[in-house]
Every structure is written in C-alpha cells, then in structure tokens.
C-alpha cells in the first residue's frame, strides 16, 4: 500500500537518511514504552471527549484512567452504535460520539443489514494515517536499498461516494485519503514518486483509470522498482486488463496518442505529459505480450522490479499462486494493517513469506484491547466461535496490548480518537512475537466471514438468506435443495462465488436452465451492497455460479471430513468449503452449472438516503 510522508523539503534539501532514521527511532520508542503510550492515548481520548453524550450516557463523567474506563464502558458492535451513527448521518451536529466535528463517514467493507457500515471520522485522523504511511518505506529501505532511485507502479483507484441526508460524505477510507490534500498535494518525497499521475488515480471511470495508469506504467517501465495495488486481487485484475488491452496500449505508445475511449480531459492532459512516440518500446511490449506464456510478465515488462506490494494475508492468500506465476516469484510484500475504523500497524519484516506476515501495532494509533478467541477444532471444519454479545466476565477478560500471550488468538477491540469506544473490529489475530514491549500479530481471519473475493464479506446468515430466496424459483417444479455449500473461486479473473446444490426433486417436469439462471441472479440480489457494488461498479467480482451435484455428494463430503478428523457427532455441513479434498469431491460430482445472466441492482449510498 502506498505511503504518504509528513512535510518534506525540496529535492535539493531532502535528507533521506535522516528521515528514515527518525521514522525507525519513532518505532523503537513507542514499542519500547508501549504500555505507557497506551495509557496516555486512552487518557487523551477520554479527556478531550469528556463531555460527549455517549460517554456520559454510560456513566463515564470525566474519568480518564484505564480502570474506570474498563469498569464503566461496554464492549460493543456496530449494531450497538447504529442509532448514534444514524443521528449524525441525519444532521445532528451535537457532540454525540466525539468533541471534534465528524468530517465524513468512512464506509466499511463490513456490512450491517446488507448495507455498508458507516465509521465516523474526524479531520485529524488523516494525520494519523499519514504518520503510519510514513513509516513503511523507512522499514522497507532496511531490506531493499536504493528504492529512492526509481518509481513505484501502483494501481490505485477511487470508488463511488454518497452523501447522507445530513450532508456528510460517505466513502471508502482510501477514496477519502486519495482525495485529501495529504495525498494530492504531498510534498516531494522520493518514496511517493509514482508512475500514475494523480489525475489517473482520481478518475471516477474505472476503465479510463486502469487504462491510463497502465499506459503510464509501460511508458516508464525502466524506472519502475516496485509494483503493487491495495489488494492482491486488484493487482491481478490490472494484469488481466493488460492481457486484454495490450494491443491498444502499444498503439498509443507507438503513435504517441491516446485511445479516444479515454475522454476525461484531465486524464488525457496528464498522460500526454508522459506519453511520447516510442516505436521501439511498442515493439518490445508487443513481442513480450504476444508470447504463448505470460509467466513472469512483471519482470519481463518491468525488469528492475524488486517486489510486489499487495495485501496477501487473510482471504487474499488465495491469490498467491497467481501472483507468483505473473511475477516470476518476486517477493510479495504486505506492508501495513489498516481498516476503516483505524490504521493499526506495520510489518517490520516485509520480505518474510506471506504465511509468516506479522504486524506490529503502533501504540499511538488508538487504544487497543484484545478479546480471547477459542476455536472449535477439526481438521476439515476448523471454525472460530465468537459470541455476539459479551457477559460481564467476558468484558472483564479483555487484555491490554502488552499483556497478550504468545500463540493466543484474540479479537481486536479499539477505542479511537474519532469516537469509537471499546469497539469490536471483527478481526481475529494471533500473537506471533514482540517488538520490544509491543506485540506482533498474524492476521488470521475476519470473524464470521464465509465468502470473500476482494473487499466483499459475506457471512453465513447472508448466504443462507440468498439461497432461501433463490429457491423460490424451484417451487413451481416441486424441487428444493437438500444440501448446499459454497466456494470463492479465484481461478477466474475476477473471482466469483460458487454455490454447490444437491437437489431434492419430487416433480416430474424438467427444470429449464433459465430457472437456475434466475436462481443465480436472485441470490446475488439478496447479497449485501458491498458485493453488489463489486459486481456492478468496481467489476471486481464475476457472475455468481450454481453447480448442481449428484445425489449423495454431501454424504461423501461428510465421510471425507470425518476421515480427516471431524467429529461424527458434531459434524455440520460446511457452508463454505476451502479444504482441497472436500472441494475435489464437490467438483468431481458436478452434473450441470449455471451463471447469473446479468448484474444485480446496485446504487451508491444507503437505502434510507434514497427514500
């Protein structure tokens, strides 16, 4: 993920060594004094927000110590906060959650009631995000020297935004950041020297943005030292776009003119500052892209690339084989851990294997607590059990940052400067080690998520509802689904959801393919707005697919799971399959398959804003 510096001098006066040294010393200081910093952060949050309605409602009236806070304030989920968020969204400007004015809402990729969660934020949070970004390259420079001698080719995009009925903007955290002066007017820094002009990143048309960013990246191919995107899936989409459009891009490079499909005037002007007729470069790209194999295409077209900077932890790990294929085994680097709620930490060992990535939480970002997590074990059906609400003992069991235990798994709970208090983020982390007194965590998973392709997160309840709605199409044929499971298929680009259905047929009339296609579309219509935005606007998710399997398939699935250690007494059909032997059984018994014939409905914003 790209980084943003603090204020920096002009190129002539820039002292990279000093900047890196200061950043690394900051990490050293805050991790060595992690508990003291955390105590100070909590006191600062509580003192500046002492008079806000939310704290007073729960009985915290001016106390700023950790003990009073833990004793008084409940551990909450988004649903607990929703009434207060709705008041702010509808225009209530009183200090409900925070003494500072809420500047906008950040739309989380997590959903509540099928709609994106709205995370309140304040203007100064941009400074905190910029601080974390500014630590990334000083860390990286310890492992890969001379990154200041070239450019980064990052595929960065803005997404759609909406306004609440009270006039506040609601948009994803990265869209907020890219549109801020912190990014657009960033001062000179060799580490934020990108091949993509700001205008191409800020173009709202995803096709024009991708095309122009690739064009600029190809024109500057010898200057590129690192490549990346936010998510692994986004980077792979860029490579697939290149596979489909390299002939057009080569024409532009050969002639020094831009494809007429690129109509945004600001984008055309920015690209023309870089694009010059270069028949030799066009010949080179045509020769490479025209070969039978695209293995190693990254290092072939951008020969000086040192690493690929993308998130490959959590559900993104499914893209690692594809990235290895395209990059010829370049290091896959995960630099930071962040969410809409808060930016959390950095990877201090960025060249480690993707499976070993751990993030050091930076104690100044927020006040962190940790809820112990317990697993329901079983090789094929390993799952995480997380209570929706906590009793008093469970609330007391929350652990402070410096008190977590090596090897234990926890759910992350945050208290932020922007008005979240003891908020359950939903991420499950495992303690992998320590940097001084600050723990380092492996990201394990997002709680309760069964399906995810990119930023979409579909839980079991949503999946069940989607299947239930889809089954209405089978009722006229006296048919239903005896059992089902699902799978996030990333062998296609973009990836897509697959539902495996074992049918129970009581009627004699055959079911036409169009009925199953209707089932696919109805299932998609029933999924949350993040999924539907991925299908309709971002094009990051492909059409949902239903695969009909032979009768008895799910009995064989159970036999296989039990053979790998699942308890026969406790076995439940997994609603999402990730374990390879189980997936092989399902795919080997498919008798027919169907896909959505069109995109589901989606409009920006929340349902209640369009009433």
N, C-alpha and C positions, 0 to 999 in steps of 0.2 A: 504494500500500500504506500503511496507517495507521501512524502513528508513535507512539512512547512516550517520554515525557520522563524526565529524571532527576528527583530530588526537587525539588519546586517549592513555593513558599509558597501561602498562601491567596489568593483572588481580589483582595482589597483590597491586598495587599502585592506582587502579581505585577508584575514589570517585564519586559514582553515585549521591549522594545528591547534591554535588557542581555542577556537570554537569547539573542536572535538574534545579537547582536554577538559573544558568546563562542563560539557554535557556528561562525560563519563564520571567526573568528580561529583556532579549532582546525583547521579545514580548511586554512587558509592555512599554519599552522605545520607540520603533518605532511606536506603536499605539498611545501613548500619544503625540508624536510630528509628526504625520502623514503628515501634510502639509509641514512642514519644511523638512522632509526627502524626500518627493516627489519633492520639488523644487531642492533639492541638487542632487537627482538622475537624473533629467532631465538635469541639468547643466553639470553633469559629462558625461552623454551620448553625449550631443551636443559638449562639449569642446574636448573630445577625438576623436570625429568623424568630427571635424570642416572642414576638407579638403576632405571629401568623395564626390564623384561625385553626388550622389543622392541629398544631402542637397544643394549643390551649384547649381545644375540644377533648383531647386525650389526657389532659391534666398536667402537661409539662408547661409550667409558667415561669420561665426564666432560668431554670436549672440547666447547666451546661456540662455537668460531669457525666461520665460514662455509666456509672451505676444507676443514677436516676433515670437516665435515658432508657436503659435496658429494662428497668423495672416498670416504667410507665408506658412506653410506646409499643404498640403491637407490631408483629411481623405481618406484612400484608402482600397481597397480589394486586394485579391491575384492577380486578373487579371491585376490590375494596375502595380503590381510588377513583373509580369511574364517575361517581356523582360530582366530585370536586372538579375533575377534568372537564366534565360537561358544562359546569357553570363558567369555567374560564373560557371554554370554546364558544359559549354563547354570549360572551362580552363582559362578564363580571370582572372588574379590574381591582377589586379589593384584595388585600394580601391573604389569600386562602392557603397557599402552599409555601410561598416564598415572599420575602420582603422586597426583593428586586422584581421589576416588571417582567412578566413572561413575554419573551420577544417573539416566540413562534412555537409550534409543536413539531417534534420530530416523529415521523411515522415509523413505527417499529415494524420489522418483518414478522413479528409475532402478531396474532390476532385475538380479538375477543368478540364473540358473537358474529364471527365471519368478517369483521372489519378490522383494519389496522389499528393497533394500539397507538394512542397519542401521548407522547412523552413531552411534558413541559420543559422548556429550556430558557436560559437567560443569556444575555449578550456576552457576559464574561466567560461563559463556557467555551467560547471559541478560543480564548487564550489558553485554556487548559488543554484543549485538543491540539492546538499548535505546539504547545510545550511537548506533548508526547511525540508528535511527529518529529520534532527537532532532535529527539534522542536517537532516532532509528539509524541514520547514516553514520553518526559517530561510532555507534556499536558496530555497524557493518564494516566500516573502514578498518577496524582491527583485523578483520579476516580477509577482506578483498581490497588491496591497495589501489590507489590511483583512480578511484571512481569519479573523482572531480575532473578527470581529463576528457570526459565524453558525456553522452546524454543517456537519459532513460526513455525508453519507448513504453509508455503506459497507456492502456486503453481505458480511459475514464469517461464516464457518461453522467448526465443529469437525468433525473426521472421526473414524471409529472408531479405537479403540486396543486393544492386546492386551498381555498380559504374557508375557515369556519364561519358560522353565522355571525360571530362576534368580530370578524375581520382579521383574525390571526392566520398567518400562513401555516400550512401543514405539509411537510415534505420530508423525504428521507434525509438522514444525517449527512450523507456525503453530498447530496444535492445542495443542502444548506451550506456546507463548507466550501464547495467549488464556486458557489455564487457569492461568497463573502469576500470582503476586501483582503482578508488574511491570505486567500489563495490568488485572487485576481490581481491584486496589487502587491504581491510578495516582492520584497527587495531582492537584490542579487544574492544568489547562493548557488555555487556550482552543483550542489546536490539536488536542486529543484529545476535543473535545466532539462526540459523535456522536448521530445520531437514534436509533440502535439501542441500547436498554438492554443491559447485559452479559448479562442472563438470556436475551434472544432470541438472542444470538450463541452462547451456551453450551448452547443446547437441542440435544440429540443427534438429534432428529427433523428431518430436512431440510425437510419440508413446513411444519411448525409454525414453524421458524426463519425460513424465507423469507417466509411469510405475515405473521408478526408484525413482521419488520423492514420490509417494505413498508408495512404499516399505520402504523407509527410514522413512517416517512419521509413518507407522504402527509399525516398529521396536522400535521407540522411543515414543510410544503412551502415556506413563505415564508422560513424560517430557513436553508434549505439553500444553501450557497455552493459546494460541491464534491461530486461523486458518484464512486463507484468500487467496485471489488472487487479481489481479488488479480489474477486473470487476466481478460482481455477476454471470454473465453468465459463466465465466471461472471457477469459483469455483464449480458451479453446474455440469459443464462438468466433473470435476475431480471426483465428487461423482458418476456420471453416469458411468464413466470409472471403478470405484471401483465395482459398481454393476455388470459390465460385466466381470471383471477380478479377483474377489476376490479369486477364487479357485486357480488360478495360483500364486497369491501373497502368499497365505497361504502355497502352496507347497514350495516356496522359503524360507519362514520363518521356516517351519518345518525342511527342509534339510540343511539350511544354504548355499544354492547355488542359482545362478541367472539364470532365464529363458534364454535359448540360443538365444531367439529373441533379447535380449539386447546385441548388438555386439560392441558398442562403447567401446574401451579399457579403456579410461579414466573414463567413467561412471562405468564400471564393477569394476575397481580398487577402486573408491571412495565408491561405495556401499559395497564392501567387507570389508571396514574398519568399517562398522556399522553392517552388517548382520552376525548374529551367529545363529546356530541351536537352535530353541526355540519351541518345540512341544506344550508346554502349551499355548503360545501366539497364535500359529496357531489354536489350538482347540477353544480358546476364540473367535477369529475373525470369524472362520467358524460358530460357534454357533450363533453369532450376525447377520452375513450376511445371514445366512440360514433361518432366521425367515421370516414370511409372510410379516410383515410390516417393512419398513425402516424409519418410523417416529423416529426422534431423533437419527439417526445413528451417528451423530457427537459426541454427548455427551455419547453415548454408547461405541464407539471405543476409543474416546479421552476424558476420563471422567473429566479431570481437565481443560477443555477449558472454558475460561471466556467470549469470544466474537468472532464474525466472522467479519474480517476486509476486507470489499469489498465496491466498489462503488455501491450504490443503489439509487442514485439520477438520474434525467432525465429519459431516456428510460430504465435504469437499474431497475427502481422501479417495472417494470412488473415481476421481479423475486423474489420479497419479499415473496409472499406466499410459493413458493417452498423452499426458504431458511429457513423460519420459520418451515416448515414441517421437513426438514432434521436436523435442529439444535435444535429442541425442544424449540423454542422461545428464543434462546440466543440473546443478544443484537447484532444488526447489526450496525457496526461502519464504518462511512465514515470519513477518517482522513484528506484528503487533496484535493485540487482542482488544477489541472495542465493540460497543453496541450503541443503540440509540439512547439508552439510559445513561451511559457513562463510558468514557475511554478508560481502560483498565491497566494495561501493562505492555511490556516489550519482551521480545525474545533475545536474550543475551548470548545465545549460542546459535546464530542464524544459519550456519552451514550444517547443522545436525540433520539427521534423517527425518523425513516428515513424521514418522511414527514416534519420534523422540522429542518433538517440539514441546517446549515448556515456556510459559510466560511468567515473567517476574512482575507482580503487581506493584505499581508505583504508588507509595503510600499517600502522596499529596493529592491524588486524583479525586478521592471520595473516602468515606469511612466504610470499611469492609467488615462484614461478618460472614460466618460460614455455618450452614445447617448440615449436620452429618447425614449422609445418604447410605441406605442399605439396599443391597441387591437381592433379587430372587434368582438364585443361581441355577444353572443348567446349560450345558454347552451349546445347545441349539436354540434355546429360548431365553437366554440371559436378559433380564429386564430390570429396570430401576423402579423402585416403589417410592413415590413421593406423595405425602399427604397434601390434600388441597388446603386445609386449614390446620393450624398448629394448636395443641393444648398448651397450658401454662408451662408444664415441664419442658416440652419441646422448644418453646420460646426461650426458656432459660438456658437450654443446651447449646444455643448459638455460641460459636467460638470466635475469638478475635483473631486478627491477621497473624500475629506472632505465635499464637497458641495452637495452630493446626498441626496435625500429626502426619509424619511421612507415610505415604502409601494410602492414607484415608481419602475417601471421596466426600465431597461437600457440594451443596447447592449454594451459589453465590448470592449474598444479600447486601444491598448497598444503601447508603444514606448519602445524598448528593447535595451540592450547593444549590441546585435548581429546584429542590422541593420534593424529592423522594426520600421517605424515611423508613428504614428497615424494609426495603422493597425487594421481593424475591425476583431475581432476574430470570431464573429458569435454567441457567447453565449449570451443568454438573462438571466439577473439576476434581482432578486427583493431585495430591501433593507429590511432586517429583523430586524436590530438593529445596535448597535455600540459597539465596544470595545474601550474605551477611545474616541479618535477622528477618529478612523478607522472604516469604515462601515463593516457590516457583511451581506452577500448576500445568499439568496436561489438561487440555480441553477434551472431555470425554464425549459429551453429547448435549443436545438441547432436550430438556425434560419433556416427556410425553409425545415427542415428535415421532411419527412412524414413516412419513414420506417427505422427501425434500430433494429438489433438483438444484435450486440456487438459493434465493432468499426466501422462497416459499417454505412454510412449515405446516404440515397437515397432521393433526393428531387423530387418535383412534375414533373419537366421538364424531368428528367431521367426516371421516372416512365411512363410518357406519351409516351416517345420515345420507351421504351421497349414494351409497349402494341401495339403501332403502328407497330413496326417491327414484332411482333408475329402474328398480324392479317393477314399478307401476306399469311400465311398458309391456312387461311379460304377462301381466294378469289376464288380458283377453285370451291368451293362449294356454291358460291353466298351467303356467310354468312359474317356477321360482328358483332361487339359488339355495342349494343345500349347504354349501360352504364356500368361503372365498378367502383370498389373501391378496397381497399387493406387492409391488416391487417398483423402485425408482430406477428405470432403465437409462443408464448414461452411455450405452454403446452407440446411441444415435446422438446427433448434434442438431438442435438442442435435445437434451434428455426429455423423457416423458414418463408419466405414470402408467403402470400396467396393473390391471385387475385380473386375477385368475378366478374364474367362476366354474364351480361344479353344479350343473343344473339338476333340478328335480322336475321331470316332465310328466304331467298327468294327462294332458290333452293329446289329441292325435294330429292336430294341424301343425305343419312345419312352421317355424318362426323365420320370417324373411330377414335377410341381412340388414335391411333398413331399420328394423326394430332394434337390433343390437347397436346400430349406429346412434339411434335416438337415446338408447341407454347411456352410451358414452357421453353424449352432449349433456344429458340431464345430470349425470354425475358431475361433470365439470361445472355446470351452472350452480350446483349445490356446494361447491368448494369456496373457500374464503377469497376475499378480494385481492390478497397478495398473489395467490395462484392465478386468478383470472387476469390480473394486470400482467403477470409474466407471460400468459398466453396471448393476450390481445395487444398490449402496448410495447412491452420490452422484447417480445419474441424470444424469451429465454427458456420457454417450456414448449414442448411439442404436443400434438394432439393425444389425449388420453386413449389408451388401447385396452380393450377387453379380450382376454384369451379364454375360450371355453375349453375345459379339460375333461378327460374321460371320467366316467363314473368310477368311484373307488380311489381316485387320485389322493384325496385328503386322508384316507386310511393309510395309504403308503407313506404319506408325509409324516403321520404320527409314528409309524413303525421306524422310520429313519431317525426322527428326533429322539425317540426312546433309545435307539441303538447308540446314539451319541451322548447319552447321559441324562436326558429329560426324565422326570418322574412320571410314571404312567398314571399315578393318582392325581397329579397336579397339572397334567398336560392340557393346554388350551391351544386351539389352532392359532398360530401366529398371524396377526392381521397384516404384518409386513414381513417379507422374507429377505434376509440378507446372507444367510448361511448358504454357501455354494452347493453342498449336497442336496439341500431342500429345493433350491432353485432349479437344479438339474432335473429333479423328479417332475416338478411342475412343467417345465419347458418341454420335457420329453413326452408329455401326455396331452399336448395341445391338439385339439381337433379342428378348431377354427378361430379366427381372430378378426376383430373389427376396430375401427378408429373413429374418433369424432369427425363428422363431415364438415364442421365449421367451428369458429371460435365462440366461446361463451360470451355472454353480455358482461361488459365492464365499463364503468365511468369513473373518472377521478373523484376523490372525496368520499365522505361517509354518506350513508343512506339518508340520515336525518338532515343533512345540509341541503339535499335536493328536494325536500318536501315543500 
